[in-house]
Amino acid sequence: MDIQALETYLNNYLSVSEFKDYAPNGLQVEGRKTVQTLVTGVTACQALVDAAIERKADAILVHHGYFWKNEPQAIVGMKRQRIASLLQHDINLLGYHLPLDAHPEVGNNACLGTLWGLKDITPEPGLVRLGRLPEAVSIEQWVEQVGTSLNRSPLHLPGGPAQVETVAWCSGGAQGMMQQAIDWGADVYISGEVSEQTTHQARESGIHYLAAGHHATETLGVQALGRHLADKFGLDVSFVDVPNPV
């Protein structure tokens, strides 16, 4: 498949033009013109690039790519090594950030809702989602279920009711969006990371907060997108998980 055709399809499928993002979405580093073997991953770290080289991949597709706003522009050190490896082996790098969080089918948040068996009842469009469990469960049961599903024990900051039924969530580093969950009256809000003030906000607002891992909450979308591309275009797609405890 032609790399430009693949990028055009992904840009349209993920509605890239609707987002103001922190990094460019789409083709970030150009490699060979034809793509048949595609490696997917969460972050375009050196370990993922090395894995793609080993697999003789034509392209890498990630959630966290390069060229973030407010980072140094000089291509030195770690950034130079990563880009040099891609150019040396003629590998394309495609990155999709917020569009891959928000997509209604293959997005990180949509995939998390499905994983947790939540009925999506979000009252308005946006990155933060609101769902309802089939029946109320104890907060201890819910914390255990989230941990088991992501293979990572979440950090639980208590503040909500003993029995929980409504769950709001947003993958990655979205602890700062908890107010949306509070405004919706959710029992629990889940994101990936945590800040000092998150503890107090949860306690004083009557909501549980679960920090389930930035990496852990963002592994599903890129895998779902990879399967979609494999089915639609017959690409040879493999997901490489580079473990990250954060």
NORNORBEL-V479972 format. One record per pair of residues at least 6 apart in sequence whose C-alpha atoms are under 6 Angstrom apart, sorted by the first residue. I is the first residue (numbers start at 0). GAP is how many residues later the second one is. Records with the same first field share a line. If there is no record, write none. Layout:
# NORNORBEL-V479972
I: GAP ; GAP
This chain:
# NORNORBEL-V479972
0: 33 ; 34
1: 31 ; 32
2: 30 ; 31 ; 32
13: 85
15: 83
21: 46 ; 47
22: 44 ; 45
24: 70 ; 71
25: 68 ; 69
26: 66 ; 67
27: 65 ; 66
28: 63 ; 64
29: 62
30: 59 ; 60 ; 61
31: 58
34: 23
35: 199 ; 200
36: 20 ; 21 ; 199
37: 19 ; 21 ; 22 ; 199
38: 21 ; 198 ; 199 ; 200
39: 20 ; 21 ; 22 ; 199
40: 21 ; 198 ; 199
41: 20 ; 21 ; 177
42: 19 ; 21
43: 21
45: 36
57: 33
58: 32 ; 33 ; 34
59: 33
60: 33 ; 34
61: 33
62: 32 ; 33 ; 34
64: 30
99: 7
100: 6 ; 7 ; 8
101: 25
103: 6
105: 115 ; 118 ; 119
106: 114
107: 110 ; 112 ; 113
117: 13 ; 14 ; 15
118: 12 ; 13
119: 10 ; 11
120: 9 ; 10
121: 7 ; 8
127: 41 ; 42
128: 39 ; 40
129: 37 ; 38
130: 35 ; 36
131: 33 ; 34
132: 32
135: 27 ; 28 ; 29
136: 26 ; 27
137: 24 ; 25
138: 23 ; 24 ; 25
146: 6 ; 7
153: 56 ; 57 ; 58
154: 55 ; 56
155: 53 ; 54
156: 51 ; 52
157: 50
158: 43 ; 44 ; 47 ; 48 ; 49
159: 27 ; 46 ; 47 ; 48
163: 23
165: 20 ; 21
166: 19 ; 20 ; 21 ; 22
167: 13 ; 21
168: 20 ; 21 ; 22
169: 21
170: 20 ; 21 ; 46
171: 19 ; 20 ; 42
172: 19 ; 20
173: 17
174: 16 ; 19
186: 20
187: 19 ; 20 ; 21
188: 20
189: 19 ; 20
190: 20
191: 19 ; 20 ; 21 ; 22
192: 18 ; 20 ; 21
193: 17
201: 6
212: 33
213: 32
